[in-house]
Each structure stands twice: as C-alpha cells, then as structure tokens.
Amino acid sequence: MATQNVKELMQFLDAAPSVYHAVEGLRGLFEAAGYTRLDEGKIWQLEVGGKYYLTRGGSAILAFRVPCDKPQGFLMTSSHSDRPTFKIKENGEMESKYIRMATEKYGGMLMAPWFDRPLSVAGRVLVETPTGVKSKLVNIDRNLMMIPNVAIHMNRKANDGYAYNPTSDTIPVLGGKDAKGKFDELLAQQAGGKILAHDLYLYNRDRASLWGIDEEFVSAQAIDDLECAWGTTKGFLTAGDSRSIPVVCVFDSEEVGSSSVQGAASTLLADALGRICKALDLELTQMLSQSFMVSADNAHAVHPNHPELADGANAPVVNEGIVLKFNSNLRYTTDAVSAAVLRKVCGKAGVPVQTYYNRADIAGGSTLGNISLGQVSVPTADIGLAQLAMHSCYETAGVQDLEYLVTAMQAFYSSTLTVTADGEYIID
C-alpha cells in the first residue's frame, strides 16, 4: 500500500522530467526546510546550527548542517540525478514524409521500452538577455512525440531479437510536414526569449504508478537513481542530531562516466568540504580521517523470469531490504570495514540488509562511489534498492524498500562515528 513517503516520491518523480527539474525539486525540499543557499563565488559565513545548500551546473546539489558541538568528521551520502535517455540535437528537425527530431543516446539505456509511448521534451534553455544569457527550465507538458515501432508484417524477425540503430530506429516523430519550424517556435514561447543554446531530453509521459496484488510495487521514470536521491535527502532532513557534519550530495553525469564539472569526478564535494572546514576553522584531513560515505545507487533485483542471470547466493529481492553491493575489482567500493559499519547502523535501525554480487561471468555496471573516492578518500559503502528493468524508461522498485532506505539514512545521519584505530569504530 502507498505510504506517505512513496506518495511523495511519486510526486517528485512525476515533477522531474529532466535532471534539471530533479535538482530543482530537491532544492525546493531544502528551501522548505529552512536551508540557506550558498554561492560558490562568494565567501561563506557559516554559523553553529546553520543549515546550508549549494548547486552546481543546475544539475547537482549538496546540502549540510553545522552541528552545535565541535564537529569531528563528515557523514556523507552521494547519489546521482541523471538517467539514460535521448538528447535533442541542435538543428534537430529532420524533414521527410514527417517532421522528426534528431537525437543521440545519453547513457546506456534499454531501447525497446521507448517505442510506442507518449513522449515529450524537458531540460534547460539559455536565453539571451540585454546583458548576457540566462538559464531557464522548460517542460513541454503534453504528449508531443512518439517513436513508432515497425509493424510485425514488415519486420517478421522483430520478436527474434533486434539490434536497434539510434541513427534510424529511435528517431521520434514530431508531426506531419506542416510541423516544420514549429518546435523552435514552441520552445521560444516556453522560454520567453531568443534561445542561444539548449540541453533538452526526451522523457516518458507515463506517470508513476503503484501495482501488484497489494500495491507493493512502484513504477516510474528515473527510479535509478532519483529514488536514492530522494530517499537519502529525506533521511538527511528528518535525522536527529549528530556530532558529525551531515552532508548529502546528488551529482550529475553518472550515466556517462561522471566527468562533468558537476559529476562525481569533479571537485564539487572536495571544494565544499574544504570550504566548510575553512569557514569553521577545522583541519580538513583530520576531519576526513573521521568520516564515512554511503554511495547510494540502485541495485539489480533477481529477475522473476530469469533468476539464472543473478549470483545465486547474493541475489536481492524487491521489498526485502537495502542492498549492499560488492565487487572485488572495486567497481563498487564496499569492503569489509564499510560493510560492517553499514550493517551495524542498519541493525540498530531494524533495517534488513541484502547483498549483491555480479554473476562471475557477467560484467556488471559501476557507480559513482569509486569515482568520488578520487576526490575525497574516505571509507565508503555502496548501497542501493533492488529494482527491475534498470535503465528502462519505466522502471520498477518496491514500496517497502523505500521505507527501509529512509529509515536507514535517518539512523546513519543521526549517528556519530568515531574512528579509534584503523578499521575500528565507535558508532553512537
């Protein structure tokens, strides 16, 4: 059944048709909770008990609180705001028997689910102003495009497996010949000025929904990884006091390697932690020695029709707890120390923990935890929630698992971690 948390998550997902809208939604949560916005271009004046956030690139956000006691470390979570999709190209109109929009793939998506669905476009545009340029969010909030399948009569092998070509097979139809030029006109109306450039993406118009005999499943666009972004933020906002500085960070660009100025490979987190220490007269390396990070990015559930694709002993099931992810080649950052700390925190909170390993002969994905370690090196546990159809334009996760994540993050952020020796922690 729908809990209040899952209702709020569904509203958040429906209001986040692009990475920029997702971060705007998170920014709204921080604003409503009384957090003060910081500018990276100005000197930071931080107060004891203060609550702050900053954004970078319009698609990454970081928030933190200053504890009343002298801080002794950072408690951090990281997740990501982007999802696999199609990006609209500049000069995108393609004229033939119909007007179509040229796109390119962003990230590694399942392509088949994009066909025969109502689609639209959202993102940001850069508008000319008398003194320069200004960024504006746009969302054409109606069914605007579709990628039609080829009929089975014309492709008899469609059900035998098909290699989709993004240059020809996945080009969305905007309209008939009379649609020429109308897309740019529509964008200009939305933006309210002359558009100099844009970052626009296709999104699935199907709204978030509950399903299952007991409505135990939730499906929506961008569950990977906006579910973790929202869940870690919710836990951060509702946690109790800690002697550590709590930090929540949502990066962009994870689906394409994290190498943007607002990705996990950027200096965003390191810059912020350094400036926090400078403003509070703290020593950064000493603080990092008492710090811990949870990298939160969803995990593969065992597939109901193909259980053979999972590692038999480490195959998470939807709605049976948060997932601790391991990989000996460090595609996930979890080691014995970080696993033990995470399990201890979850045990105190009454949250079950599952484990995930890739099947040994199937190469899995990676996430942002090992990338962020290149900037901020602290013990890190990679976690996620078990989900189905990862990288589809309509993914599925569990209602109960969202509750587990929020509860676990409340417990994490309410804790104080003290490192007494290498690999030894007091958690209170």
N, C-alpha and C positions, 0 to 999 in steps of 0.2 A: 504494500500500500504506500501511497505517496506520503512521505514525511515532509515537514516544513523545509528541511534542508534540500530535499530533491525538488520540491516545487520551486525554490529559489534558484537552484542550479538550472532547471529547465528554462526559467525566465531569462537567466543570464545567457545561456546558450542561444536562445532564440534572438536575443538582442545583440549577438556577436557574430555578424556575418563576415567579418574580416578581422585580422589581427589587430587593427587599429581600434575597432569597435570593442573588441575584447578588453584591451587595456583601458579604454575609456570607461567600460563597465566596472573594472576593478578600481580605477581611480575614484569613481563615484562612491564605492564602498568605503574607501579611506576618508574621503571628504565627509561622508555622513557620520563617520566615527570620530570626527574632530581632528584628523591629521592635517598638519601644515605642509604645504608644498614647498620644497626646496628647489633652488635654481643652481645648476652646476656652474653657472657663470658668475656666481656671487659668493661672498664669504658666508660660511654657515655659522650662525649663532644658535647653539643648542642648549636647552635647559633641562635640568633634572626633572624627570617625569614627563618630558616632552614627547610628542608623537609626530613623526615626520614621514614624508614620502617624496620621491622624485621619479621622473620619467625620462626616457631617452629614446629619441627617434620616433616617438609616438606609438611604439610597439613593444616597449619594455618598461617595467615598473618595479621599484624597490621601495620597501617601507621598513621602518624600525621604530623602536621605543627606547628611551633612555631611562634605565631603572633608577629608583630613588637611592639604592645603596651603590657603593663603588662597584662598577662593572668588573667582572673577572673573565669574560670571554664573550663570544658570539654564538648564539643558537640560530642556525640558518636553514631555510628551505629554498630550493630552486626548482622551477618548472618552466614550461615554455608556452608561448601564446599562439604560435603559428600551427597550421595544419596543411597537409597536402591538398593542392587544388590546381586550378589553371589560372594563369595570369594573362590579362588582356594586353596585347602588344600595342605599341604606338602605331598610328596609322592602321588601325585594326580592321576596318571594314574590308571585306572580300566580296567582290561583285561577281555573280554568275547568274544562274536561274533564280537564286535567292541572295539576300544580303546576309553574309555570315561574319563572325568576328574571329580574327586570328588570335590564337592563344599559344602559350607554351606551358609545359608542365612545371609546377613548383613542388618539389619533393617527390617521394616515391609512393604514388597512390595506386589503389585498386581502380582500374579504369572502367570496368564494366558497369559498376553501380551508377556512373554518371549519366548513362543513357536513359532517355525517355522520362526524365524528371523535370519538373519546372525549376528553372534556374534564374538567377539574377546576378547583379554586379554590385560589389561594395568595395570600399577602400578609402583612399585619400586622393585629393587633387591639390595641386599647387596653383593658386590663383594669383594673377598679377594685381598688385596694389600700386597706388601712386608712389610709394617709397620703396617697394621691393616685391616680395612674394609672401603669401600666407597659405598655410595648410588647412584644408577643410575636409571633414569626413563626409562621405557620400554613401548612400544606400538607396538604390532604386527599388523601392519596397513594393514590387509587384512581379508577377510571373512575366519575365522578359525574353528568355531564350530557352532553347531546348536542343539537346544533341540526339537526333533521331537514330534509332537502330536501322540497320539494313534488314529488310524482310527476309524471313527464312526461305522464301521462294527464290530469292536472288543470291542467297548465301547458304547453301544446303549444309555446309560444314560448320555453321555457326555454333552448334551445340557440341562439336567435337574438339573445341579449343580454338581460340583465335588470337593472333598476335596483333594487337591494336597499334596503329601508326598514328602518333599525335599530330602529324602534319596533315593527315587527311581524314582519319576516322572520328576524331573527337572535336571537330570544329562546330561550335554552337550556331544555330540558325537564329538570326535576329528578326527577320521578316522577309517579305517579298521585295521585288525590285523597287517599289516605292519607298522602301525604308532607307534608301541611300542618303547619307548625311544626317539622319535623324538621331543616331546615337550620340554624336558630338553635341547636337543641339540639346538633347535631353540632359547630358552631363553639365552643359553650361547653365541650364536652368537650375539644376540642383546646386551647382557651385555658386551661382550668383555673380559670375565674373568671367574674365578671359582665363582659360586654363592653359598653363605653361607646361605642365607635366602631370603624370598620374601614376599611382600604384593601385591598380584595380584587379580584383579577383572574382572568379565565379564562385557562387555559393548555392547550395541546395536549399530550395524553398520549403521543403518538408519540415514541419515544426517538431520539436522534441515531444516524445510520447512515452507513456507507460504501457507495458503489455505483459502478458503472462497470466496464468490462471489466478494468481494472487497479486497481479501487477507488480511483480518483483524485479522486472527489467525496465531499464530506461534506455531509449534510443534517441540519437540526435546527431547533428553535425558536430565535428570537432571535440568529441568526448576525449580523444587523445589530442591535446593534453589539457584542455580547458577544465576538465573535471578535477585534475590535480591542482591546477592554478587556483580554481575557486575553493577547493577543499582545504588547501594549505592556508589560503588567505582567511577563510572562515575560522580555522583553528587558531591562527595568529591573532585575529581580532577578539576572540572570545576566551583566550587563555588568561590564567591568573598571573600574578607577579613572579618574577624570577630575578636572581642577581646577575644573570647573563643578559646581554643585549639581544633581544629577539629581532631577527631580520627575515623578511620574506621577499624573494626576488623572482620575477617572471621575465625570462629572457625571450627574445625573438630568434628566428632563423635556425632553430634546432633541426628542422626537417631538411635543411640544405647545408648542414655542417657547422652551424653556429658562428661563422666567421664574418659577421657584420659588426658594426660599431655598437649594436645593441644585443649582440648574441653572447653566449656563454664564453666564447673565446675572446671577447672584448675585455677592456679594463673596467667595465661598469661596476662590478662588485668590488674589485680591489680598490678602485678610486673611492667608492663610497665608504668602505671600511677605514681606509686611510684618513679620510676627511673627518669621519666620526671620531677617530682617535685623536686627531689634531685638535678638534674643537673641544674635546673633553679632557685634554692633557693626559692621554693614555699612550702606552707604548704598543705599537701595532703587533710586533712579533710576539710579545708576551701575551697579548690578547688572543692571538691566533693559536698559541700553544694550549689554550684552554677552550678551544672552540670545536664545533661539530656541525656537519651539514647533512641534511636529508635531501637527496636529489629525487624528485617525485615526477615520474613519467610512467604512464600506464603500461601494463604487462599483458602478455598473451594468456588468455584462459585456454584450458584444454577444449578443443573444438568438439561439439556433441556428435558430429558426423565423422570426424577424423581424429580420434584420440591417438592414433598411431604417430601423428606428427609431433607429439609432445614427449618430453622426457617422462617416463612412466612414474618415477618416484617424486618428481618435482613439477607436477602439472597443476597449476592453480585452477580453482573452480570459482565461478562468479558467485558472489554473496557469501563467501566463506573466509573473508579477512583480507587485510592488506597483504601485498606480495613483496617479499624481499628478494631482490634479483642478484644472481651470482654469475660470474664468468671468469675463468682462470686467466684469460688473455686480457682482462681488465677493460672489456667493453662496458662492463658495469663495475662500479668502484667498490662494492661491498667486499670487505674482508672479515676475518673472524672477530676483530675488535669492534668494528662498526656494526656488525650483525648482532653481537652480544648487547651493545648499548641500545640498539633499536628494540631488540626483543625485551630487554628489561623495562624500557619506557612503556612499550605496548602492554606488557604483562601487568604493570601497575595500573594501567587504564582499563584492563579487561578486554583488550582488543586482540583477536586471533591473528596470527601471522602465518602466511603460507610462503613457500619457497619456489623460485623459478630458476631453472637452468635451460638453456637451449638443448634440444636433442643433439648428441655429439656430432652427427653427420649433417646437420642443418645449420647453416650460418644464420645467426640472428641479427637483430638490429643493435644499435648502441644508443646512448642518450647523452645528455649534456653534463652529467656528473663528472666524467673523466676529463671532459674539455675544460670545465670551470676550475678543476684542480691545477691546471696550468697557470692560472692567475692567482688563486687563493688555495693554498695547500693545507687542508685540514682533513681529519678523518671523515669519511663520507659513506653513507648507506644509500644505495639505490633502491627505491621502492616504487610501487605503482598499485593500481587496482586492476583486477582481472577483467579483461574485456574481450569481446568478439568482434570480428570484422575490422581489425585495426587498419587504418588508412583507407577505409571506405568513406564515401561522402555521407554515410548514415551508419553510425557505429552503435554498439550495444554494451552496456555495463549493468551493474547490479545496484538496486536501491539501498540494500543493507550495507554494501561496501562503502558507499559514500558516508554513511554514518560512522563506520569504523575509521575512515580517514580523518574526519573532523575530530572525533574523539581522540585519536592518536596524536594529532597535531596540537590539540589543546593540552594534552599531557606533556608533549615534547616542549612546547613553549613555556609551560608552567614550571618546568624543571630547572634546576641549576646543576650543571655538570662541572665537577672538579677533577682534574687530572692529578693524581697523587704520585704516579710513576708511569713510565712508558707502558701503555696498554692497561692501566688501572684507573678506574673512575669511581668517584662517589656521585650518585645520582639522587638528588633530593629536591 
